[in-house]
Amino acid sequence: MALDTWLIYLLASIGLSLTPGPNSLLALTHGALYGARRTLFTIVGGVLGFSALIALTMFGLSALLQTSAAVLGVLK
């Protein structure tokens, strides 16, 4: 894939990671219950998990696009 496509995907991933969702609620709950130090592990785990999912998705879409554009169109 072209570099500009990767950069757009990276920008979209960062935007998605900044929106409030279940990970934010989990971090807030752990912060209230266990304190800031233990909550840091929850936040790091959420970031690593989200990054892994984004990377797997990125490589899967890239492989699908290289294999067949028609299949990607059906997936959309």
Biopython code that builds the backbone (N, CA, C, O; Angstrom):
import numpy as np
from Bio.PDB.StructureBuilder import StructureBuilder

atoms = [
    (1, "MET", "N", (0.840, -1.182, 0.000)),
    (1, "MET", "CA", (0.000, 0.000, 0.000)),
    (1, "MET", "C", (0.884, 1.244, 0.000)),
    (1, "MET", "O", (2.035, 1.214, 0.436)),
    (2, "ALA", "N", (0.329, 2.307, -0.488)),
    (2, "ALA", "CA", (1.072, 3.558, -0.576)),
    (2, "ALA", "C", (1.219, 4.197, 0.803)),
    (2, "ALA", "O", (0.416, 3.960, 1.706)),
    (3, "LEU", "N", (2.257, 5.007, 0.942)),
    (3, "LEU", "CA", (2.541, 5.640, 2.221)),
    (3, "LEU", "C", (1.411, 6.559, 2.660)),
    (3, "LEU", "O", (1.091, 6.613, 3.847)),
    (4, "ASP", "N", (0.802, 7.281, 1.728)),
    (4, "ASP", "CA", (-0.279, 8.188, 2.104)),
    (4, "ASP", "C", (-1.485, 7.420, 2.654)),
    (4, "ASP", "O", (-2.195, 7.925, 3.524)),
    (5, "THR", "N", (-1.720, 6.208, 2.155)),
    (5, "THR", "CA", (-2.815, 5.384, 2.686)),
    (5, "THR", "C", (-2.520, 4.963, 4.116)),
    (5, "THR", "O", (-3.409, 4.983, 4.968)),
    (6, "TRP", "N", (-1.274, 4.580, 4.381)),
    (6, "TRP", "CA", (-0.888, 4.211, 5.747)),
    (6, "TRP", "C", (-1.035, 5.400, 6.696)),
    (6, "TRP", "O", (-1.492, 5.238, 7.827)),
    (7, "LEU", "N", (-0.655, 6.574, 6.247)),
    (7, "LEU", "CA", (-0.737, 7.758, 7.101)),
    (7, "LEU", "C", (-2.188, 8.123, 7.406)),
    (7, "LEU", "O", (-2.503, 8.530, 8.524)),
    (8, "ILE", "N", (-3.068, 7.981, 6.422)),
    (8, "ILE", "CA", (-4.487, 8.242, 6.664)),
    (8, "ILE", "C", (-5.035, 7.237, 7.663)),
    (8, "ILE", "O", (-5.803, 7.595, 8.555)),
    (9, "TYR", "N", (-4.640, 5.977, 7.513)),
    (9, "TYR", "CA", (-5.086, 4.939, 8.444)),
    (9, "TYR", "C", (-4.566, 5.216, 9.850)),
    (9, "TYR", "O", (-5.291, 5.024, 10.826)),
    (10, "LEU", "N", (-3.317, 5.664, 9.964)),
    (10, "LEU", "CA", (-2.741, 6.010, 11.265)),
    (10, "LEU", "C", (-3.498, 7.166, 11.906)),
    (10, "LEU", "O", (-3.777, 7.136, 13.105)),
    (11, "LEU", "N", (-3.827, 8.166, 11.132)),
    (11, "LEU", "CA", (-4.581, 9.307, 11.639)),
    (11, "LEU", "C", (-5.967, 8.879, 12.119)),
    (11, "LEU", "O", (-6.426, 9.330, 13.168)),
    (12, "ALA", "N", (-6.629, 8.020, 11.363)),
    (12, "ALA", "CA", (-7.947, 7.519, 11.772)),
    (12, "ALA", "C", (-7.841, 6.679, 13.038)),
    (12, "ALA", "O", (-8.722, 6.748, 13.895)),
    (13, "SER", "N", (-6.790, 5.895, 13.171)),
    (13, "SER", "CA", (-6.597, 5.073, 14.364)),
    (13, "SER", "C", (-6.375, 5.926, 15.600)),
    (13, "SER", "O", (-6.907, 5.630, 16.670)),
    (14, "ILE", "N", (-5.600, 6.972, 15.455)),
    (14, "ILE", "CA", (-5.365, 7.875, 16.580)),
    (14, "ILE", "C", (-6.667, 8.562, 16.977)),
    (14, "ILE", "O", (-6.961, 8.707, 18.164)),
    (15, "GLY", "N", (-7.439, 8.981, 15.991)),
    (15, "GLY", "CA", (-8.735, 9.607, 16.289)),
    (15, "GLY", "C", (-9.665, 8.657, 17.013)),
    (15, "GLY", "O", (-10.354, 9.058, 17.951)),
    (16, "LEU", "N", (-9.695, 7.397, 16.589)),
    (16, "LEU", "CA", (-10.536, 6.417, 17.272)),
    (16, "LEU", "C", (-10.065, 6.142, 18.691)),
    (16, "LEU", "O", (-10.883, 5.923, 19.585)),
    (17, "SER", "N", (-8.776, 6.150, 18.904)),
    (17, "SER", "CA", (-8.267, 5.858, 20.245)),
    (17, "SER", "C", (-8.545, 6.992, 21.226)),
    (17, "SER", "O", (-8.558, 6.773, 22.437)),
    (18, "LEU", "N", (-8.765, 8.191, 20.720)),
    (18, "LEU", "CA", (-9.008, 9.337, 21.608)),
    (18, "LEU", "C", (-10.477, 9.520, 21.966)),
    (18, "LEU", "O", (-10.802, 10.315, 22.849)),
    (19, "THR", "N", (-11.360, 8.804, 21.301)),
    (19, "THR", "CA", (-12.778, 8.937, 21.616)),
    (19, "THR", "C", (-13.106, 8.161, 22.879)),
    (19, "THR", "O", (-12.524, 7.104, 23.126)),
    (20, "PRO", "N", (-14.034, 8.673, 23.685)),
    (20, "PRO", "CA", (-14.398, 7.951, 24.913)),
    (20, "PRO", "C", (-15.098, 6.644, 24.578)),
    (20, "PRO", "O", (-15.836, 6.551, 23.597)),
    (21, "GLY", "N", (-14.859, 5.662, 25.387)),
    (21, "GLY", "CA", (-15.468, 4.353, 25.165)),
    (21, "GLY", "C", (-15.277, 3.465, 26.378)),
    (21, "GLY", "O", (-15.037, 3.964, 27.477)),
    (22, "PRO", "N", (-15.377, 2.168, 26.198)),
    (22, "PRO", "CA", (-15.284, 1.241, 27.319)),
    (22, "PRO", "C", (-13.934, 1.288, 28.033)),
    (22, "PRO", "O", (-13.878, 1.140, 29.254)),
    (23, "ASN", "N", (-12.845, 1.492, 27.286)),
    (23, "ASN", "CA", (-11.532, 1.564, 27.935)),
    (23, "ASN", "C", (-11.432, 2.783, 28.844)),
    (23, "ASN", "O", (-10.834, 2.714, 29.918)),
    (24, "SER", "N", (-12.013, 3.897, 28.416)),
    (24, "SER", "CA", (-12.004, 5.100, 29.250)),
    (24, "SER", "C", (-12.805, 4.887, 30.522)),
    (24, "SER", "O", (-12.382, 5.287, 31.607)),
    (25, "LEU", "N", (-13.963, 4.257, 30.386)),
    (25, "LEU", "CA", (-14.799, 3.972, 31.550)),
    (25, "LEU", "C", (-14.093, 3.013, 32.509)),
    (25, "LEU", "O", (-14.173, 3.184, 33.725)),
    (26, "LEU", "N", (-13.412, 2.019, 31.975)),
    (26, "LEU", "CA", (-12.660, 1.087, 32.807)),
    (26, "LEU", "C", (-11.541, 1.803, 33.557)),
    (26, "LEU", "O", (-11.326, 1.551, 34.742)),
    (27, "ALA", "N", (-10.829, 2.693, 32.872)),
    (27, "ALA", "CA", (-9.750, 3.442, 33.514)),
    (27, "ALA", "C", (-10.297, 4.360, 34.603)),
    (27, "ALA", "O", (-9.695, 4.475, 35.671)),
    (28, "LEU", "N", (-11.428, 5.014, 34.348)),
    (28, "LEU", "CA", (-12.030, 5.871, 35.375)),
    (28, "LEU", "C", (-12.472, 5.064, 36.592)),
    (28, "LEU", "O", (-12.276, 5.492, 37.729)),
    (29, "THR", "N", (-13.061, 3.911, 36.353)),
    (29, "THR", "CA", (-13.516, 3.060, 37.454)),
    (29, "THR", "C", (-12.331, 2.557, 38.271)),
    (29, "THR", "O", (-12.365, 2.588, 39.502)),
    (30, "HIS", "N", (-11.286, 2.096, 37.593)),
    (30, "HIS", "CA", (-10.106, 1.623, 38.316)),
    (30, "HIS", "C", (-9.415, 2.759, 39.062)),
    (30, "HIS", "O", (-8.864, 2.551, 40.143)),
    (31, "GLY", "N", (-9.442, 3.953, 38.488)),
    (31, "GLY", "CA", (-8.863, 5.107, 39.173)),
    (31, "GLY", "C", (-9.590, 5.421, 40.454)),
    (31, "GLY", "O", (-8.967, 5.753, 41.463)),
    (32, "ALA", "N", (-10.909, 5.319, 40.425)),
    (32, "ALA", "CA", (-11.704, 5.599, 41.630)),
    (32, "ALA", "C", (-11.545, 4.500, 42.676)),
    (32, "ALA", "O", (-11.546, 4.776, 43.876)),
    (33, "LEU", "N", (-11.411, 3.267, 42.227)),
    (33, "LEU", "CA", (-11.342, 2.145, 43.169)),
    (33, "LEU", "C", (-9.936, 1.862, 43.688)),
    (33, "LEU", "O", (-9.764, 1.563, 44.869)),
    (34, "TYR", "N", (-8.931, 1.953, 42.821)),
    (34, "TYR", "CA", (-7.601, 1.469, 43.187)),
    (34, "TYR", "C", (-6.517, 2.535, 43.232)),
    (34, "TYR", "O", (-5.417, 2.261, 43.711)),
    (35, "GLY", "N", (-6.788, 3.727, 42.756)),
    (35, "GLY", "CA", (-5.777, 4.776, 42.771)),
    (35, "GLY", "C", (-5.034, 4.889, 41.444)),
    (35, "GLY", "O", (-5.165, 4.052, 40.552)),
    (36, "ALA", "N", (-4.260, 5.944, 41.355)),
    (36, "ALA", "CA", (-3.604, 6.291, 40.085)),
    (36, "ALA", "C", (-2.519, 5.294, 39.688)),
    (36, "ALA", "O", (-2.398, 4.959, 38.510)),
    (37, "ARG", "N", (-1.740, 4.821, 40.636)),
    (37, "ARG", "CA", (-0.615, 3.938, 40.306)),
    (37, "ARG", "C", (-1.081, 2.623, 39.686)),
    (37, "ARG", "O", (-0.528, 2.184, 38.678)),
    (38, "ARG", "N", (-2.085, 1.996, 40.276)),
    (38, "ARG", "CA", (-2.586, 0.728, 39.738)),
    (38, "ARG", "C", (-3.384, 0.935, 38.456)),
    (38, "ARG", "O", (-3.460, 0.040, 37.614)),
    (39, "THR", "N", (-3.975, 2.110, 38.310)),
    (39, "THR", "CA", (-4.736, 2.405, 37.102)),
    (39, "THR", "C", (-3.823, 2.554, 35.891)),
    (39, "THR", "O", (-4.243, 2.322, 34.757)),
    (40, "LEU", "N", (-2.591, 2.936, 36.130)),
    (40, "LEU", "CA", (-1.631, 3.069, 35.032)),
    (40, "LEU", "C", (-1.468, 1.749, 34.286)),
    (40, "LEU", "O", (-1.317, 1.749, 33.064)),
    (41, "PHE", "N", (-1.495, 0.627, 34.998)),
    (41, "PHE", "CA", (-1.404, -0.683, 34.340)),
    (41, "PHE", "C", (-2.637, -0.944, 33.468)),
    (41, "PHE", "O", (-2.529, -1.537, 32.394)),
    (42, "THR", "N", (-3.792, -0.504, 33.928)),
    (42, "THR", "CA", (-5.014, -0.655, 33.133)),
    (42, "THR", "C", (-4.914, 0.158, 31.844)),
    (42, "THR", "O", (-5.291, -0.323, 30.776)),
    (43, "ILE", "N", (-4.415, 1.369, 31.939)),
    (43, "ILE", "CA", (-4.283, 2.233, 30.765)),
    (43, "ILE", "C", (-3.265, 1.662, 29.786)),
    (43, "ILE", "O", (-3.511, 1.644, 28.580)),
    (44, "VAL", "N", (-2.125, 1.195, 30.291)),
    (44, "VAL", "CA", (-1.097, 0.613, 29.422)),
    (44, "VAL", "C", (-1.635, -0.641, 28.727)),
    (44, "VAL", "O", (-1.380, -0.854, 27.542)),
    (45, "GLY", "N", (-2.369, -1.460, 29.459)),
    (45, "GLY", "CA", (-2.969, -2.647, 28.854)),
    (45, "GLY", "C", (-3.971, -2.294, 27.769)),
    (45, "GLY", "O", (-4.015, -2.951, 26.729)),
    (46, "GLY", "N", (-4.775, -1.268, 27.999)),
    (46, "GLY", "CA", (-5.739, -0.823, 26.999)),
    (46, "GLY", "C", (-5.060, -0.306, 25.744)),
    (46, "GLY", "O", (-5.503, -0.586, 24.630)),
    (47, "VAL", "N", (-3.985, 0.449, 25.926)),
    (47, "VAL", "CA", (-3.250, 0.995, 24.780)),
    (47, "VAL", "C", (-2.594, -0.131, 23.985)),
    (47, "VAL", "O", (-2.644, -0.131, 22.755)),
    (48, "LEU", "N", (-1.982, -1.085, 24.674)),
    (48, "LEU", "CA", (-1.339, -2.193, 23.972)),
    (48, "LEU", "C", (-2.366, -3.053, 23.226)),
    (48, "LEU", "O", (-2.123, -3.475, 22.095)),
    (49, "GLY", "N", (-3.491, -3.305, 23.854)),
    (49, "GLY", "CA", (-4.539, -4.088, 23.205)),
    (49, "GLY", "C", (-5.099, -3.383, 21.984)),
    (49, "GLY", "O", (-5.284, -4.002, 20.937)),
    (50, "PHE", "N", (-5.369, -2.096, 22.110)),
    (50, "PHE", "CA", (-5.897, -1.328, 20.988)),
    (50, "PHE", "C", (-4.884, -1.262, 19.847)),
    (50, "PHE", "O", (-5.247, -1.384, 18.678)),
    (51, "SER", "N", (-3.626, -1.070, 20.192)),
    (51, "SER", "CA", (-2.577, -1.017, 19.167)),
    (51, "SER", "C", (-2.456, -2.348, 18.436)),
    (51, "SER", "O", (-2.274, -2.373, 17.219)),
    (52, "ALA", "N", (-2.557, -3.445, 19.165)),
    (52, "ALA", "CA", (-2.478, -4.762, 18.533)),
    (52, "ALA", "C", (-3.657, -4.989, 17.589)),
    (52, "ALA", "O", (-3.480, -5.509, 16.487)),
    (53, "LEU", "N", (-4.851, -4.603, 18.016)),
    (53, "LEU", "CA", (-6.019, -4.764, 17.151)),
    (53, "LEU", "C", (-5.919, -3.911, 15.896)),
    (53, "LEU", "O", (-6.261, -4.367, 14.805)),
    (54, "ILE", "N", (-5.457, -2.691, 16.041)),
    (54, "ILE", "CA", (-5.301, -1.805, 14.886)),
    (54, "ILE", "C", (-4.253, -2.370, 13.929)),
    (54, "ILE", "O", (-4.450, -2.341, 12.714)),
    (55, "ALA", "N", (-3.142, -2.885, 14.462)),
    (55, "ALA", "CA", (-2.094, -3.439, 13.607)),
    (55, "ALA", "C", (-2.598, -4.675, 12.866)),
    (55, "ALA", "O", (-2.345, -4.821, 11.670)),
    (56, "LEU", "N", (-3.304, -5.562, 13.558)),
    (56, "LEU", "CA", (-3.837, -6.757, 12.898)),
    (56, "LEU", "C", (-4.844, -6.390, 11.816)),
    (56, "LEU", "O", (-4.857, -6.992, 10.742)),
    (57, "THR", "N", (-5.679, -5.408, 12.098)),
    (57, "THR", "CA", (-6.643, -4.947, 11.105)),
    (57, "THR", "C", (-5.937, -4.341, 9.902)),
    (57, "THR", "O", (-6.314, -4.588, 8.756)),
    (58, "MET", "N", (-4.915, -3.551, 10.172)),
    (58, "MET", "CA", (-4.174, -2.893, 9.097)),
    (58, "MET", "C", (-3.535, -3.925, 8.171)),
    (58, "MET", "O", (-3.620, -3.799, 6.949)),
    (59, "PHE", "N", (-2.903, -4.937, 8.740)),
    (59, "PHE", "CA", (-2.253, -5.951, 7.912)),
    (59, "PHE", "C", (-3.278, -6.815, 7.189)),
    (59, "PHE", "O", (-3.035, -7.236, 6.058)),
    (60, "GLY", "N", (-4.404, -7.084, 7.810)),
    (60, "GLY", "CA", (-5.453, -7.862, 7.166)),
    (60, "GLY", "C", (-6.068, -7.132, 5.991)),
    (60, "GLY", "O", (-6.278, -7.724, 4.932)),
    (61, "LEU", "N", (-6.358, -5.851, 6.164)),
    (61, "LEU", "CA", (-6.913, -5.071, 5.053)),
    (61, "LEU", "C", (-5.902, -4.904, 3.926)),
    (61, "LEU", "O", (-6.262, -4.918, 2.749)),
    (62, "SER", "N", (-4.653, -4.747, 4.293)),
    (62, "SER", "CA", (-3.611, -4.616, 3.279)),
    (62, "SER", "C", (-3.505, -5.893, 2.454)),
    (62, "SER", "O", (-3.415, -5.835, 1.227)),
    (63, "ALA", "N", (-3.516, -7.040, 3.118)),
    (63, "ALA", "CA", (-3.441, -8.314, 2.397)),
    (63, "ALA", "C", (-4.675, -8.516, 1.529)),
    (63, "ALA", "O", (-4.576, -9.007, 0.405)),
    (64, "LEU", "N", (-5.837, -8.136, 2.053)),
    (64, "LEU", "CA", (-7.063, -8.277, 1.278)),
    (64, "LEU", "C", (-7.056, -7.379, 0.052)),
    (64, "LEU", "O", (-7.494, -7.791, -1.022)),
    (65, "LEU", "N", (-6.570, -6.169, 0.202)),
    (65, "LEU", "CA", (-6.507, -5.236, -0.922)),
    (65, "LEU", "C", (-5.522, -5.716, -1.988)),
    (65, "LEU", "O", (-5.774, -5.572, -3.184)),
    (66, "GLN", "N", (-4.408, -6.283, -1.551)),
    (66, "GLN", "CA", (-3.430, -6.790, -2.505)),
    (66, "GLN", "C", (-3.957, -8.031, -3.225)),
    (66, "GLN", "O", (-3.643, -8.258, -4.394)),
    (67, "THR", "N", (-4.753, -8.826, -2.526)),
    (67, "THR", "CA", (-5.273, -10.059, -3.130)),
    (67, "THR", "C", (-6.353, -9.748, -4.155)),
    (67, "THR", "O", (-6.281, -10.189, -5.302)),
    (68, "SER", "N", (-7.355, -8.986, -3.730)),
    (68, "SER", "CA", (-8.464, -8.736, -4.647)),
    (68, "SER", "C", (-9.217, -7.487, -4.221)),
    (68, "SER", "O", (-9.719, -7.398, -3.100)),
    (69, "ALA", "N", (-9.287, -6.547, -5.109)),
    (69, "ALA", "CA", (-10.041, -5.328, -4.832)),
    (69, "ALA", "C", (-11.537, -5.602, -4.819)),
    (69, "ALA", "O", (-12.287, -4.920, -4.120)),
    (70, "ALA", "N", (-11.977, -6.597, -5.588)),
    (70, "ALA", "CA", (-13.406, -6.937, -5.646)),
    (70, "ALA", "C", (-13.894, -7.489, -4.295)),
    (70, "ALA", "O", (-14.999, -7.175, -3.853)),
    (71, "VAL", "N", (-13.064, -8.306, -3.651)),
    (71, "VAL", "CA", (-13.433, -8.856, -2.343)),
    (71, "VAL", "C", (-13.521, -7.736, -1.308)),
    (71, "VAL", "O", (-14.400, -7.749, -0.447)),
    (72, "LEU", "N", (-12.614, -6.777, -1.395)),
    (72, "LEU", "CA", (-12.671, -5.633, -0.484)),
    (72, "LEU", "C", (-13.950, -4.833, -0.693)),
    (72, "LEU", "O", (-14.546, -4.351, 0.270)),
    (73, "GLY", "N", (-14.371, -4.690, -1.935)),
    (73, "GLY", "CA", (-15.632, -3.989, -2.230)),
    (73, "GLY", "C", (-16.825, -4.702, -1.630)),
    (73, "GLY", "O", (-17.743, -4.054, -1.129)),
    (74, "VAL", "N", (-16.829, -6.032, -1.671)),
    (74, "VAL", "CA", (-17.918, -6.803, -1.056)),
    (74, "VAL", "C", (-17.884, -6.623, 0.459)),
    (74, "VAL", "O", (-18.933, -6.520, 1.094)),
    (75, "LEU", "N", (-16.695, -6.585, 1.037)),
    (75, "LEU", "CA", (-16.551, -6.409, 2.477)),
    (75, "LEU", "C", (-17.070, -5.051, 2.924)),
    (75, "LEU", "O", (-17.662, -4.932, 3.997)),
    (76, "LYS", "N", (-16.852, -4.037, 2.114)),
    (76, "LYS", "CA", (-17.341, -2.687, 2.448)),
    (76, "LYS", "C", (-18.852, -2.700, 2.487)),
    (76, "LYS", "O", (-19.472, -1.669, 2.750)),
]
sb = StructureBuilder()
sb.init_structure("model")
sb.init_model(0)
sb.init_chain("A")
sb.init_seg("    ")
for serial, (resi, resn, name, xyz) in enumerate(atoms, 1):
    if name == "N":
        sb.init_residue(resn, " ", resi, " ")
    sb.init_atom(name, np.array(xyz, "f"), 0.0, 1.0, " ", f" {name:<3s}", serial, name[0])
structure = sb.get_structure()
